[in-house]
Amino acid sequence: MSPIFRNFRDASRSHVGQHGFDRFLFFGRADELLEGPQAYMNELDPGVELAAHFHKVDQFQVFFGGMEGARFLRHAIPEVMVHYTDAYSTYGPFTSGREDKLLYATLRAKHSNFGGVMPGARAELPYRGRRNIESDVDDWSVKNVPRDGHHIREVIRGDSDGMGCTLTLAAPCESVRVDRRAAISGRFYCVLDGYLALGAERYERLALGWESGDEEPGSLVAGDTGCSLLTLDFPHPSTSA
């Protein structure tokens, strides 16, 4: 079964004035706990800082930075950065640019509407999650795709429970399948550049895709400009289990 993809332009948009960002919802709901995956992108207003906090589920984030003043802890956020955190692992703070908005994707295999801001939410922290990993993604544009075939490299090194992230650079019209090294709880895809062609549909930069860990990995086809694609695998079982 093929992954389910959605383009950025088709995401439903809302404004979250309390925290100073616009939200673009791709999968699931932001205000209700449902079965299945949850994925949205936030566009953080200039000069906004989100405090250190944690969630009750495992989570990937993909940051699209490169502007002056955008930082994750003390680290300037590059054009593309991936962050993974186990459930109950505190991360942040992070900030948008001084004069520019910061776009970032939040990806979860299970829904959560809880964000425990520290230190006030310490009583809600039953244990400390083990992993809190960030990694810059270099050479991600379609300028770096091979002339034929495809190239896959690790962004976050795969762990024994299946958690990991890879970057695939695929030549134009190349068929791509990213195999798994272990059982996973689900997988997200994020198109960084170029596009994927799935049947008659075209999924372009910032499109997100999902497939459950119960399915075989889907076969994807790069568009006629090639494609740069992140694959983000969730641990099995989930660490909150």
N, C-alpha and C positions, 0 to 999 in steps of 0.2 A: 504494500500500500504506500502511495506517495505521501510525503509530508504535506501538511496544510500550511500554505503561505498566505501572508497578507501584506500588501503594500502600505507604506507610510501614509500615502494620500487617502487611503480607505479607513484609517484608524479614526475612532470617534474622539473628538477634542473637547476638553473641559478646562476651566480655570480653577486652580486651587489657590485662592488668594491668601489663605492662612500661611502658606509656606512659600509663596512667591514663584509659582511656576504654572505652566500649561501642561496638561497631561493628554497623551495620545494613547488610547487604549486599543490593543491589538487582540488579546485573548483574555477571556474571563471577565471579571468585574473588579473594580477597585473598592467598592463599598459593600460587598456581600461575599460570604465564603461559599464557593461552589466547588464541585468536584472538577478535577482537571487543572490544566496549566493556567498561569496568570502572566501576562506580559504587557508592559506599557513603556512609553518613553516620556520622560519629563523634560521640559525646556525651562531651565532655571533662569529667572530674571538676573540681569547684571548686578553684581555686588552682593549676592545672597550667599550665606553660608548655612549648610545643613549640619547640625551638631552630630557628634559621635552617638551612634545608636546601634541597636541589634534587632533582628527579626527572629521569629520562631520556626522558620523554614530555611532550607538551603537556598542560596541565591547567587546568580551571576548578574553582573552589570557590565555594560559596554559604554564607555565614555567617549564622546566626540569633542575633543578639546582643541588645543593648539593656539588658544587666544591668551592674551596677557592677563595674568592674575588668576587663572583657573588652576586650582591646586587640590590634590588629594593628600591629606596630611601635609608634609613638607615637600611633596613631589609635584612638580609642574605637570599638569595633565597634557599629554601629547595629542596628536590628531586622533589616534585611536588607542584606547587602553581597556583591558579586560580586568575585572575584579571578581573574585569568588570568595564567598564566606559561608562556612557551616552555620546551621541554626545556632543561635545563642552566642555567636561570636561578634563582639562589638567592633565596629569600623567607623572611619571618619575622624574628624569632620572633613567635608569637602566644600569647595566654593566655586562659584561661576567666575567669569572674567570681570574685570573692573568695568568694562564698557560693553561687553558682549554676553549673550546668553550661552548657557552650557546645556547641550542636549546629551541625555544618557538613557540607556535602556535598562529596565529592571526585568529580570527573567526568573520565573519560579515554576518548578514542576508541580507544586501544590500552592493553593491560595493562602494568602495571609493578609490581614488588614491591621496588623499590630506592628508598631515601631516603637521600641523602648528607648527613649532618649536618656542618656546617661549624664550624671550619676543618679538622677531621680528615679529611674526604673530598675535600680539594682535589685529590689525585692522580687521582680518578675524574672530574674535570671537564675534558674535552678542549677545550672552548671555553665561552664565556659566552653564554647565551641572551639574545636582544635585548629581549624584552618582559616586563614585570612590572607589571601594571596592577591597581589596585583602584578600585572605584566603589561609593558608597552608592546604595541603591535607595530613593528617596523616593516617597511617595504610592502605595504598592503594594497597599493593601487594596481589597476590593471596594466600599468606600464611595466610591471614586473612579471606578468604571466609568461610561461614558456611558449615557444613557437608551436609546439604540439604537446599533447598529453596534459598532465597536471602535476603540480608539486604540492605536497602536504607537509607542514612543519608544526611542531608543538608550540603553543603559546603559553599554556599552563600544563606542566608535565602531568601525564595521566597517572592516577593513583590506583591502588589495588581494588578499590571499591567502584571503579569506573569513572570517577570524576576526572575531568580534563577538558582542555580546549585546544583546538587546532585551527590553523589558517590554511585554506586551500586556494591556490592560484591555478585557475584552469584556462587553457587555451580556448579560443573561439570554437563554439559548437562541440566542445569536448564533453563526453559523458563522465560523470564523477560519482563515486560511491565512497563514503568515508566509513570504513569498518570500525567496529568497536573492539576494544581490548578486553572488556568484561561486561557483565550485566549492568544496566543502568536504569534509573528511574524515569528517564525521559531525555529528550535532546531538543535543543533549540538551534536554529540556524539564523545567521544575520548576514545579509548581503552588504558588503562594504563598498564595492565598486563594480561597474559593469552590470550585468543582469543574468538571471536564470530564465530559461525558457521551459515551462512545464505545460505541455500540450499547446493550447492556443494562448495561454496566459504568459505574461512577462512580469517578472518580479525584480524590481530595480533597487538601487542603493537605499538602504535603511529598511528594506523588507525583512520581516521576521517569519520564520517557519518553525513548526513543531511536529514531532513524531514521538509516540509513546515508546517506552522501553520494551514493550511487548511485541513490537513489530520489527521485522528485518529493516536494516537501513535502506532508505529510498535511493533510487538512482536519479541523479540530477544532471541537467544539461546546461552548460554555459551558453550565454547568448553570443551573437556574432562579434561582440567586442571583447569576449572573455569575461571572466568573473572572479572576484575576490570574495571569499566566503568564510565566515567563522562558524565552527561547529562547537557547541557547548554541551557537554554531557554531565548529567547529574548523578550523584552517588547512589548506589543501591546496596542495602536499603538506605533510605534517607537518614541523615544523621540524627534528626529529631526522634526517629523511631527507637 
